[in-house]
Amino acid sequence: AKTVQIVLLDFGLPCRNNLAIEKISAGRNVVVAGLSTPVRVLIRNAGSEPSPATRLQVTVGDAALPVQPVPPLAPRETALVEFTSTFPVPGSASVRVSLPPDDLPADSVSSLAIAVQESLRILVLDGSPNPSDQESASFALAHALDPSGKGSFGRRVDVQSIEALTPATLGTYDTVIMANVREFPVSRDADG
């Protein structure tokens, strides 16, 4: 039997003062243009010394947002800093956060790319015989979610009968709501 010997040599310098941005994330699965979105930043004191209170610089696109306070942290302690931002137009957006430079400045800066949608796509599946009837539950629900019917409130709602549902239909929506659906219609593929 052959043996393998592994030798690890530590050439790193000890970091006494090192705040690290461990994670930055959007607080919503779907970010919609014009609606406030929480952004969360997890900060860890990766140094061997306690860190004093400091500040987190935030930039969304080219615009600087208000500085966010970061509390004092003991070694290995974390803090979650949360702020909100509104992304005005659909498309790609970026958030950049940074802490003051320290013993290891590379982990003091982080960025997040965000896909901003025009609206949240909602499908209301109605099991009643006439889903377009103004007295149907789906009609009232659709108008409560999107009063204008044009996606003006960050939600675009389509109403469809359960019989018209196809697997391809579901992939184009962020949320599916069922009203008066007792069971899914039975459909068979080529295998039976």
N, C-alpha and C positions, 0 to 999 in steps of 0.2 A: 504494500500500500504506500502510495506517495503522500507526503504531507506538504502542506502549503503554509508558508509563514508570511503573515501580513504585518508590516511595520507602518505605523502611523506617526507622523511627525507633526507637531503643532507649531506652525510658523506664525500663527495669528497673534496679534497683540491683545492683551486684555482691554476690554472697553468698560471704562468706569461710567461714562455718560453716553447712553445710547437709547433714544426713544425710536421705536420702529413702527411703521405703519404696516400692520399684518394683513389687513383686509379692508377693501372698500366695496360697497355693494348698494344697489338700489333697493329700497324697501318695498317695491312692488314688482310682481312678475311681469306686468305689462305697464310700460310708461306711456302716458297719453299726453299729446301736445296740449298745453294750456291748463293742465291740472297739476296741482302741487304734488311733488314726489319726495318722500323721505330718502335721504342718503345717509348710510351708516359707515363710520370709519372706526375700525378696531385698532387701538394703539397699545403697544406693550413696552414696558421699561425693560429692555434687554441688557441694560448695564448692571454693574455691580453696586452702584450708588443710587440712593433715592433721587428722583427727579423733581425739580420744583414745578409749580404751575407754569404752563406755557400757553402758546396759541397755535392754532391750526389755520393756515392760509388756505382759502378755497377759491378756485377759479372754475367757472362753467363757461366753456367756449373761450371767448376773450374777455368775459366780464368777471371782475373780482367780486365775490360775495363777502358779507361781513365775516370778520375773523371769529373763529370758534374757540372758546376756552377749553383747555385741557387741564384737568386737575393734577395735583402732585401724585406721583406714583412710586410705590416701594419697588425694589428689584423684583422682576418677573410679574408684577401686577399689571393688569390691563384696564383700559377705560374705553367705553363706547361713546363716541361723539356722534350725535345725530343732528342733522339740519335738513331743511326742505329747500327744494328748488323747483321752479316751474320752467319747463322747456317749451318755448313759444311755438315752434314749428315742427312738423313731423320730419323724420330723417335721422341722421346720426348726430349725436351730441357727445361731448366729453366733459368729464369732471376731473380736475387735478387738485390734489391736496398735498400740502407740504408743511413740515415741521421745521423749526430753526435747525441749522446744521449742528452736528455733534461729532463724537469720535468716529462714527460710521455714517457719513451723510447719504450713502446710496439707499438706505432703507428709510430715509426720512421723507421720501417723495413717492407718490403713487398716483396712477391715473385709472379712470374707468371709462370705457366706451359704452354708450347707451343707445339702443335703437328706440326711437320715439315714434309711436304710431299716431295716426290721425285721430283714431277713436278706438274704443274697446268694441270688438265685434261680438255681438250677442245674438244667438239663435234661440228663438222660442218655438219649441215643438208643441203643436196642439193636437190632442187626440180627439177633439170634437169634430163633428161632421163639417162644420163651416167655420174655419178659423178666422176668416175675414169679417165675420159678423160683428157688428159694433157691441153686441151684448156678450160676446165671448170673453172668457177670462184672459185669453192671450192678447186680445185687443187692448183691454185695460192695462195689462202688465206692460205691453210694448209702449204704450203712451205714458205710463208712469216712469219708465226708464229713459225714454227719449221723447219728451213732450213735443218737440218741433218735428220729429220724424226725419230730421236731416243730420243727426249726429252732433248737434250744436252743444250738447252737454257732455261730450266726451264718450258717448255711447251710441253706437249705431245698431239698431235692433231690426232683425228680420223675423217674420213669423211664417212658419211653414207647417203643413199638416204632417203628421207622423208617417203617413203612407208615402209621402214624397221623399223621405229621408234616404240618403245613400251614404256609404262610408266616406266617399270623397267630399261630401258636403261638410262633414264634421271638421275636417282639417283646416277649413278657412275661418273658423270661429275661435274666439278666446274663451267664451263661456256658452254653455248650452243649458237652457231651462226647459223643463217639461211641464206642461199644463194639461190636465185631464188625460194623461197618458196612462192607460191601465197595463198595457203590454206592448212590446215591439212587434211589428208585423213580421210574420215568418217569411223569410226569403231564402231561396236555395241557390247555391252556386253551381258550377258545371259538374261538381262531384256529387251533387245530390243533397 
